[in-house]
């Protein structure tokens, strides 16, 4: 997620990959004014919804923010006051197998570019079927 407090411009995004690490679908979305932490949770929530739409049965969530991962893990045990964490956990229960994995910020550069690709304030989910649809300038 990305939040610019000076103009209330919050965005989120993510990327679904197959078991070989190949691009399946990317997405980003304008969120409006929100906390950075919430923008990160929205990215996970939207990714999980897309994975369900793609009929995935197993998911590995790779995320570069350890605090967010721990928040989701705490939510699994009923220790979260966040409605977004509770929604994430509700969706996770629909998968046969799921796991959370912390990755370095360096390994997450492509998702950062996807998130920063939002240029307007339209709140729909923008889907990218191939990495070539993105401008990397």
C-alpha positions in Angstrom: 0.0 0.0 0.0 0.9 3.6 -0.5 -0.5 6.6 1.3 0.2 10.3 0.6 -1.3 12.1 3.6 -0.8 15.5 2.0 -3.5 14.8 -0.6 -5.4 11.8 0.9 -4.2 9.6 -1.9 -4.1 6.0 -0.7 -3.6 3.0 -3.0 -3.1 -0.7 -2.8 -2.1 -3.4 -5.2 -0.9 -6.9 -5.6 0.2 -9.7 -7.9 -0.9 -13.3 -8.2 1.7 -15.8 -9.4 1.6 -19.5 -10.2 3.7 -22.1 -8.4 6.6 -21.3 -10.8 6.5 -17.6 -9.9 5.0 -16.6 -13.3 2.6 -13.7 -13.5 -1.1 -14.6 -13.5 -2.7 -11.3 -12.8 -1.8 -8.0 -11.2 -4.1 -5.3 -9.7 -4.2 -1.9 -8.1 -6.9 0.3 -6.7 -7.3 3.8 -5.3 -8.5 3.7 -1.7 -8.9 7.4 -0.7 -7.8 8.6 2.7 -6.7 5.7 4.9 -3.9 4.5 7.1 -0.8 2.9 5.6 -1.5 -0.3 7.6 -5.1 -0.5 6.2 -3.8 0.0 2.6 -1.6 -3.1 3.1 -4.5 -5.1 4.5 -6.7 -4.1 1.5 -4.0 -5.4 -0.8 -4.0 -8.8 0.9 -7.8 -8.9 1.0 -8.1 -8.1 -2.7 -5.4 -10.6 -3.6 -7.3 -13.3 -1.7 -10.6 -12.4 -3.4 -8.8 -12.7 -6.8 -7.3 -16.0 -5.9 -10.8 -17.3 -5.1 -12.1 -16.0 -8.4 -9.3 -17.8 -10.1 -10.4 -21.0 -8.2 -7.1 -21.4 -6.4 -7.3 -24.0 -3.6 -3.9 -23.2 -2.0 -2.2 -19.8 -1.4 1.1 -18.5 -0.2 0.9 -14.9 0.9 4.3 -13.3 0.6 4.5 -9.9 2.2 7.3 -7.4 3.0 5.8 -6.1 6.2 6.3 -8.3 9.3 3.9 -6.2 11.4 1.1 -6.9 8.9 1.9 -10.6 8.9 1.9 -10.8 12.7 -1.4 -8.9 12.8 -3.0 -11.4 10.5 -1.6 -14.3 12.6 -3.0 -12.7 15.8 -6.4 -12.4 14.1 -6.4 -16.1 13.5 -6.4 -16.6 17.2 -9.2 -14.0 17.7 -6.9 -11.3 19.0 -7.6 -8.6 16.4 -9.9 -5.6 16.6 -9.4 -4.9 12.9 -12.4 -5.6 10.6 -10.0 -6.0 7.7 -8.0 -8.7 9.5 -11.2 -10.6 10.4 -12.4 -10.4 6.7 -9.0 -11.7 5.6 -9.2 -14.6 8.0 -12.8 -15.4 6.9 -11.5 -15.7 3.3 -8.5 -17.7 4.3 -10.8 -20.4 5.8 -12.1 -21.0 2.2 -8.8 -22.3 1.0 -7.6 -25.8 1.5 -4.1 -24.7 2.4 -2.6 -21.3 3.0 0.5 -19.8 4.5 2.1 -16.4 5.3 5.7 -15.7 4.4 7.8 -12.6 5.1 9.9 -11.4 2.1 12.3 -8.6 1.8 11.3 -5.2 0.4 13.8 -5.9 -2.4 11.8 -9.0 -3.5 8.7 -6.9 -3.6 9.7 -4.2 -6.1 7.3 -5.3 -8.8 4.3 -5.0 -6.5 5.5 -1.5 -5.4 5.5 -0.5 -9.1 2.0 -1.9 -9.5 0.8 0.1 -6.4 2.4 3.3 -7.6 0.7 2.9 -11.0 -2.6 4.3 -9.8 -2.9 7.8 -11.2 -6.5 8.8 -10.6 -9.1 8.7 -7.9 -11.4 6.0 -9.4 -12.1 3.3 -6.9 -12.5 0.3 -9.1 -10.0 -2.6 -9.2 -7.7 -2.3 -12.2 -6.5 -5.7 -13.5 -3.3 -6.3 -15.4 -3.2 -9.6 -17.2 0.5 -9.3 -18.2 3.4 -7.5 -16.8 3.9 -5.9 -20.3 0.7 -3.8 -19.6 2.6 -1.8 -17.0 4.7 1.2 -17.8 8.0 0.8 -15.9 9.3 4.3 -16.6 
